[in-house]
């Protein structure tokens, strides 16, 4: 899983280094790069994409525009549910392609100069001539990668955020783009959150969208509190108030009970290790559509690579895999962090793991989170072209 050197110019970013891109453009202003990925192809064929859309474990949507009328249908979408190829104006969207297809996973990995905790998934949009989803605004960053055919993009700041009424999509009522470009295979357009954009297929086309996680404040607090609560759920001690006096206002919440509850919450939030474990576990929680199959046995003399569906992160004290937190230290921690960063642990590196770490990783292999690999295909990757 090769990553871009952060201080070297990258064709993907128009000659900017990842460090310069993050300073100048990330969440600030768009960037159009012609031939950022020369020779790139679609990660799937049209037939393969249609087959994925028909599955109930794959998130898909069909958008059809007929003049001013829009229709939206959620998957699964068997082939008979899709309009004829000769009909213009329709779009098929498939989320999480990176968890289904190795080529899509490799394409998403090119953008790992952004923290993995922020990367969400790779969506592919297939459209017939004139197809699109209308002018809209995303609340997250996105890289739009043209992989087949051509699509005309228009983008600009939002002056009027009102939406077209009675439409099942969030289509802007008024859109006055400041920029326009026809993207061809290999071209990449980056848009920060809040920039309105509208892409229309010119002939049959496929566009990959690299999306990023932007959790709402309420969602983040809710999930962290749930996980912190799970950590203290086994404490069966009861609240006691031997000094509680008689009261003439029985419906009033006792001040001592309120203070006790506030103190328990303060302690839960003050436990730094528990907080870190809760955050990392949530950030690596697989999406509901993701399923793992039992893996092959891991033998000595083999390395390891992450399954494309696995989410793996780490902090100072933990390693997080697919919603679970594990304590790690010393050489084992360094090796597991290497696996998380690069997606692969070479044969020689895997041999350095302690016996307890090997037992743990063997269980991950059994669960399908990791896959064993041999020396010929399991060495650390070089820089991407």
N, C-alpha and C positions, 0 to 999 in steps of 0.2 A: 504494500500500500504506500506508494511513493508520495512524498509531500514536497512542496516547493521550498527551496531555501529562502528564508524570509527576507534576506538582504540582497538577493541577486535579481536582476531584471528578469521578468517572466513574460513570454509571449502571450500567455493567457490574460495578462493584465495590461497589454499594450505597451510592454517595455518597462512598466513600473515594477518595482519589487513588491512583494506582499506587504512589507512594512510600510512602504510609501503609499500603497493603495489604501491601507487601513487608516493612515493619517489623513489622506486627502479626500477620499471618497466614501468610506464606510459610514453609513447613516448620515451622509452629508450631501453628496451630489452624484448624479448618474455618470456612467462611463460606457461608451460604445467602443468595442474593440473589433476591428475587422480581422478575420482569419486568426482569431485567438487560438482556435483548435483546428489547424489545417488538416484536411483529410478525415475529420471526424465523421462517423456514420451513426445512424440510428441504432440504439442499443437492442432494438427488437424489430422484426419485420412487421408489416401490417397484419398479417395473419396471426402471428404470435401475440400481438397486442390485443387483437379481437378475442383470442382465446383467453387471455388473462382477464379481460373485462367480463367474461362470462362466469368467472369463478366467484363463489360467495365469500372467499377469504381475501379478496382483493377489492379495494375501494375504487369504484369507478363512477363516472357521471357522463351523461349524454346531454349536450346542449344543442338545441336546434333553433335557428332564427329564420323566420318567414316574414320578411318586411319588418313591421314594428312589433310582431308577435314573437315572444320567446317561450320556449318550453324547456323544462329541466326534468331529467329522469335519473334516479340513482340506481346503481347496479345491485345485483349482478345483471349483466346485459348480454344475453345470448345473441348470436349473429342476427337472428331474425328480428331482434329489437332495434337494430341499427338501420338507418336509412340506406338506400342504394348508393354505391360509390359515385354514380353519375350525378347524384343530387348535390347541389352546392349548399353552403351555409350551415353545415353541422360540424360539431366538435365532440370528440371522445377524450375524456380526461381520466388518466389512471394514476393514482397516488402510490407512493411507496415502491416504485419500480426497482429501486436499489436493493430491496429485500427479496426480490424475485429473480433478478437477472444479474449475472456477474458483470456484464459490460456496463450496466447502469450503476452498479456499485462502484466500479472503477472510475466512472465519470464523476460521480459525487465526491470520491476521494481526492480529486484534483483541487477541491476547494477547502481542504483541511488546514489551510493557513488561518482560517477562522476557527476558534475553539470548537472542538467536537460537541461540547455541551450545547452549542447554539445551532449546529447543523440539524435539520429536521429530516428531509427526504428529497427524493428526486421524483417529480411528477412529469409525465409526458402528455403532451397535447397533440392528438392527431386531428387534422381538419381537412375537409374538402374545400374547394375554391370558395372564398368568401366567408369561411367559417371563423368563428371567434366567440368570445364570451362578453363582448361589449367593453366600453370604457369603464374602468373600475380602479379602486385604490386598495392596495394590500397594506396590512399593518405590520408587515415584516419585510426584511431585505430579500431580494430575489436576483439570481443570475438567470437570464433567459438565453439558452444555448440552442441555436438553430442547427438541427442535425439532418434534416431532409427537406428538400423543396425550399420555398421562400415564404416569408411572412413580412407584411408591412406593419411596422410599429410606429405609433405616435405616442408621445409622452410629454408631460409638463406638470407644473404645480396645480393644486386644486384651488380654484376661486369659489366654486359653489359645490358643496358636498351633498346637495339634495339628490335623491334617487328617482328614477323613473317609477311611478306608482304601478302596482299590479303586475310586477315582473318578478319571477322567482329567483332572479339574480340581482346582485347589488350593482345595477348599471347606473352610471352618473347621468343625471338629467341634462346637464350642460357640460361640455368638455371642449376646452380651447387649447389644443396642444401647442407647445412651443418648439417641439422637435419632431422630426419624422425621418425614418430610414427603412430601407428594404433590406432585411437580413437574409443572407444566404448561408448554406452549410459552413460551419466553422466560425461564424460571427457570434459574438457574445455581447449582450446588453445587461449591465448592472443597474438596478433601480433601488434606491433606499426606500424605507417605509414612507408612506404618505404621498408618493408620486403617482399621479393618475397615469394610466397607460391603456392602450387599446391595440391589440394585434389582430390582423386580418390575413388569412391565408391567401396567397396568390398561387392558385393551383393547389394540388395536394401537398401537404407539408406536415412535418413533425417538429415540435419544439420541446426541449427539456427545460424544466424549471427547477433550479436548485433553491429550495426554500429553507428558511431558518426559523428556529423556535424563538418565540417572543412571548413568554408566559405573562398573562395578566397578573397584576399585583394580588388580586383576590385569590386567583388560582394558586399562586405560589404559596401564599400564607396558608390557605386551606390545606394543601397537600403536606406542607411541612408540619403543621399542627397535628394532622392525622397520624403522621409517622412518629412524631414525638410522643403522642398519646399512646401509641402501640408500645413504645419503649418503657412506659411506666404502668402498663395495664396490669402487670402481675403484682403490683404493690397493693395488697389487700388491707392495709392499715385503714382504720376508720377515723373519721373526724370526731374529735372529742371537745366538749366545752364544759368542763366541771365548774367554771366560774360564771356561767350564764345566769344572770339574775332573772327574776320574774319580770314580765313585761305587760304593760297595758296597751301596747300596740303590736299584737301578735302577727299581723300581716307584714310588718316591716322586716326586710332582710337583715339579719343580725350582722353588725359591723365585724364581729370576730370571724364569722363564716366567710364574709367577703374578703377580709384580709388574708385568711387562710388560703382561699382559692387563688388569690393574686400571688401569694408567695409560692404556691405549687407551680403556677405557670412561669413565674420568674426563674425558679430553679430549673425547670425543663428547658427554657430558652438559654439559660446560662451554661448548660452542659455542652461545651464546645464540641466534644467528640460526637455526642448524640446528634447535635445539629448538623455536623458535617456528614454523618452517616445517613441521616434522613434526606438531606439535599442530594447527595450522590445517588442514593437508591432511587429517588424519584426521577432524576435526570436520565437514568439508564432503563427505566421501566419500558419494556417493549410495548408497541401499539397493540390494540386489541386484535387486529387481524394477523399478528405474527404468531406462528407456531413453529416449534422446533421438533425435529425427528431425532430419535436416538442415534448417536454417532457410532463410528467404528472404534475398535479398541486402539489405544495409544501404546505403542511399543517403544522400548529403548532403542536409540538410534534414529528416532524420528523427531522432527521439529513440530511446531504448532502454528496454525493460522486461525484467525477469527472467522467464524461463520459470518456471511454477509448480513445476517439478521441480528447479530449480536451487537449490543451497545456496551462499551467498556470505557470507563473513566477512572481517574484516581485523584487523590489529594495527598496531603502530607502523611496521613496515617492509614488510609484505606485504599482498597481497590474495589471498584463497583462494577458489577456485571449483571445485566438484565434484571435490574430492580433489587439486587442483593448487595450488601456491603460486607467486606472482609478486611480484617486487620492485616497489615503487611509491613514488614520492616527489613532492614539489611539488604543482603544480596537478592533475596527473593523479591522484595519490593521493587528493586531496580530492574529486575528482569520482567516482572509483570507490567511495570510502567512502559518498558520498551515494547512489550507485546501490544499494549493499548495504543501507543503512539504510532507504531508502524504496521500493526495488524498481523505481524508474523514474528515468530521466535525461531531462530535457526537451530539446527541440530546441536551444534556446539554449545549454544546458549541454553537450550533446554536441558542439556546434560548437567548444567551447573545448579539446577534447582534442588532444593533440599527435599528429603523424603516426604515430609508433610505437604510441601507445595506440590510435589508430583502427584500425591494422592488427591489433592484438591483439584488439580487441573485434569486429572484422569476422570474425575466425576463430571467436570464441565464437558469433556469430550463425550462421555456417555450420554449427557443431556442434549448433545448436538450444538452446544455453544461454541465449541472449538472443533477443528478438524486436524488430524495428524497429517504430516506431509514429510516427504523424504528430502534428502540433501539436494537433489537436483532441482526441486521446485519450491524450496522452503528457506532460501537464504534471504537476508535483508535486501529489499529492492534498492535500486539506484534512483537518481532524480528522474522525474518524468521528462519526456522530450518537450 
